[in-house]
Amino acid sequence: MKIIFYLFSLMSLFMVNEPMQLFDFARGSDLSGWNVVDDVVMGGRSDGRFKINEEGNGLFYGDVSLENYGGFSSIRYRIEQREVSDFKVCKIRLKGDGKRYQFRVKTDRYDRHSYIYYFETSGLWETIEIPLEDMYPTFRGRRLNMPNYPVVGLEEITFLIANKKAESFQLELDWIIME
């Protein structure tokens, strides 16, 4: 019995989970699950857009406005509930514009709070790695007194720009996976 347990323990050290693809952008990709959510829902004037560009990448672009107490633009992707407890990081291949963005997740689309992680872009193609356990809960820009992302379920991902200034932005996306 001890030998079987030992072999099972040894095998688990070498077992690697296959990455989970959340989205792979390409020409002809169906973006119907992606929605732009701007501050206009609260009276603001920001204007974000999302499309597949000529290179076949997702392109989130537009203008953030501070008028009428606005200041954010986002794209949201709702998916069927997925089990993610075997994963440690989310990897995103992207090309930004040198600005700071947020990556957000929800375990349940009806939760009011999101778990967020800020990342800076360089203006070049890069693969960013987001440690899932470092994502912390927020609601309307305020950190909540709750534990970090429990890394059990996933039902929504979001990219958001809200740098407290009026600015144009452009974030190009190639793929999103969990490992």
Beta strands, then each sheet from edge to edge (+ up, - down):
strand 1: 20-24
strand 2: 34-38
strand 3: 47-52
strand 4: 58-64
strand 5: 73-83
strand 6: 89-95
strand 7: 100-106
strand 8: 114-120
strand 9: 125-131
strand 10: 136-139
strand 11: 142-143
strand 12: 153-161
strand 13: 167-178
sheet 1: 1+ 13- 4+ 3-
sheet 2: 1+ 13- 6+ 9-
sheet 3: 2+ 5- 12+ 7- 8+ 10- 11+
end
